[in-house]
Amino acid sequence: MTKKPQRSRARSAARLAAVQALYQQEMEATPLPLLLTEFHNHRLGATIDDVEYIDAEVSFFDDIVQGVDARRAEIDALIAERLASGWTMDRLDRPMRQILRAGTYELVARPDVPVATVISEYVDVAGAFYDKREKGFANGLLDTVAKAVRNPDAAGS
């Protein structure tokens, strides 16, 4: 297996940190500027409890966190439309909500990132929190979002 290039690792770290930041924002209602400053100064690339965090691509992290915050209603609607009957955003675990929001944001707003990369990366992030079943759920939902927002002609296929 080949090692991920530095930029790819930095973006992977940014995605995981963005999910963590969005989770913290939801749990503590931390104002966005304070949240970003805290992550820039104390989390990204830091060593916490003897665990060294990979340097994240800060601008990419900021884009995801700020983008999800700015477009939350649109993103939540895209996710909610694809949940099983009877399911709502509120029924999802908080970490899963943030994973899906961040992934959906990238699919909607970052056409420079290939669909397969977005889905694979957020399935990997889901693996940090969940087992195989939930990773499959994240994969399936992000795939249906991708079909709708990246290739509208393929929606429903």
C-alpha positions as CSV (number, residue, x, y, z in Angstrom):
1,M,0.0,0.0,0.0
2,T,1.4,3.4,-0.9
3,K,1.6,6.2,1.5
4,K,-0.7,9.2,1.0
5,P,1.0,12.3,-0.4
6,Q,1.5,15.1,2.2
7,R,-1.4,17.3,0.8
8,S,-3.8,14.3,0.8
9,R,-2.9,13.6,4.4
10,A,-3.3,17.3,5.3
11,R,-6.7,17.3,3.7
12,S,-7.7,14.1,5.5
13,A,-6.7,15.7,8.8
14,A,-8.7,18.8,7.9
15,R,-11.8,16.7,7.2
16,L,-11.6,14.9,10.5
17,A,-10.9,18.2,12.4
18,A,-13.8,19.9,10.6
19,V,-16.2,17.1,11.7
20,Q,-14.8,17.5,15.3
21,A,-15.2,21.3,15.1
22,L,-18.8,21.0,13.7
23,Y,-19.6,18.6,16.5
24,Q,-18.2,21.0,19.1
25,Q,-20.2,23.8,17.6
26,E,-23.4,21.9,17.8
27,M,-22.7,20.6,21.4
28,E,-21.5,23.9,22.9
29,A,-22.9,26.6,20.5
30,T,-19.3,27.9,20.2
31,P,-19.3,31.1,18.0
32,L,-17.7,30.4,14.6
33,P,-14.7,32.8,15.0
34,L,-13.9,31.4,18.4
35,L,-14.2,27.9,17.2
36,L,-11.8,28.4,14.3
37,T,-9.3,30.2,16.5
38,E,-9.4,27.4,19.0
39,F,-8.8,24.8,16.4
40,H,-6.0,26.9,14.6
41,N,-4.2,27.5,17.9
42,H,-4.7,24.3,19.9
43,R,-5.8,21.4,17.7
44,L,-4.5,21.4,14.2
45,G,-1.1,19.8,14.2
46,A,-1.0,19.8,18.0
47,T,0.1,17.0,20.4
48,I,-2.8,16.3,22.8
49,D,-2.5,13.5,25.4
50,D,0.7,12.2,23.8
51,V,-1.1,11.9,20.4
52,E,0.4,14.0,17.6
53,Y,-2.2,15.3,15.2
54,I,-1.2,15.6,11.5
55,D,-0.9,19.1,10.3
56,A,-4.2,19.9,8.6
57,E,-4.6,22.1,5.5
58,V,-6.0,25.1,7.5
59,S,-7.7,26.8,4.5
60,F,-9.4,23.6,3.6
61,F,-10.5,23.1,7.2
62,D,-11.8,26.7,7.4
63,D,-13.7,26.3,4.1
64,I,-15.5,23.1,5.3
65,V,-16.5,24.5,8.7
66,Q,-17.5,27.9,7.4
67,G,-19.3,26.4,4.4
68,V,-21.3,24.0,6.5
69,D,-22.2,26.8,8.9
70,A,-23.2,29.2,6.1
71,R,-25.2,26.6,4.1
72,R,-26.6,24.4,6.9
73,A,-30.2,24.7,5.8
74,E,-29.5,23.7,2.2
75,I,-27.1,20.9,3.3
76,D,-29.6,19.5,5.9
77,A,-32.4,19.5,3.3
78,L,-30.2,17.5,0.8
79,I,-29.5,15.0,3.5
80,A,-33.0,14.8,5.0
81,E,-34.5,14.2,1.5
82,R,-32.4,11.0,1.3
83,L,-33.1,9.5,4.7
84,A,-35.4,6.6,5.1
85,S,-39.1,7.2,5.7
86,G,-39.6,8.3,9.3
87,W,-36.0,9.4,9.8
88,T,-35.1,13.1,10.5
89,M,-31.8,14.9,10.9
90,D,-32.5,14.9,14.7
91,R,-32.6,11.1,14.8
92,L,-29.0,10.8,13.5
93,D,-26.2,10.6,16.0
94,R,-24.4,13.9,16.3
95,P,-21.1,12.7,14.9
96,M,-22.9,11.2,11.9
97,R,-24.8,14.4,11.3
98,Q,-21.5,16.3,11.1
99,I,-19.9,13.7,8.8
100,L,-22.8,13.9,6.4
101,R,-22.9,17.7,6.6
102,A,-19.2,18.1,5.8
103,G,-19.3,15.5,3.0
104,T,-22.4,17.0,1.5
105,Y,-20.8,20.5,1.7
106,E,-17.8,19.2,-0.3
107,L,-20.1,17.6,-2.9
108,V,-22.1,20.8,-3.3
109,A,-19.4,23.4,-3.1
110,R,-16.1,21.8,-4.0
111,P,-16.3,20.5,-7.6
112,D,-12.5,20.5,-7.6
113,V,-12.6,17.4,-5.3
114,P,-13.7,14.2,-7.1
115,V,-16.8,12.5,-5.9
116,A,-15.0,9.3,-5.1
117,T,-12.5,11.1,-3.0
118,V,-15.2,12.9,-1.0
119,I,-17.1,9.7,-0.3
120,S,-14.0,7.7,0.5
121,E,-12.6,10.3,2.8
122,Y,-15.9,10.7,4.8
123,V,-16.3,6.9,5.0
124,D,-12.8,6.9,6.5
125,V,-13.9,9.6,9.0
126,A,-17.0,7.6,9.9
127,G,-14.6,4.7,10.6
128,A,-13.0,6.8,13.4
129,F,-16.4,6.9,15.2
130,Y,-18.4,3.9,13.9
131,D,-18.4,0.3,12.7
132,K,-19.0,-1.2,9.3
133,R,-22.8,-0.7,9.3
134,E,-22.6,3.1,9.9
135,K,-19.8,3.5,7.4
136,G,-22.0,1.8,4.8
137,F,-24.8,4.2,5.7
138,A,-22.5,7.2,5.2
139,N,-21.3,5.8,1.9
140,G,-24.8,5.2,0.6
141,L,-26.2,8.5,1.6
142,L,-23.3,10.6,0.3
143,D,-23.4,8.6,-2.9
144,T,-27.1,9.5,-3.4
145,V,-26.3,13.2,-2.6
146,A,-23.5,13.1,-5.1
147,K,-25.8,11.8,-7.9
148,A,-28.2,14.6,-7.2
149,V,-25.7,17.5,-6.9
150,R,-22.8,16.5,-9.2
151,N,-24.8,14.8,-12.0
152,P,-28.5,15.7,-11.7
153,D,-29.3,13.6,-14.8
154,A,-28.2,10.5,-12.8
155,A,-30.5,11.2,-9.8
156,G,-32.7,8.4,-9.0
157,S,-30.7,5.9,-11.1
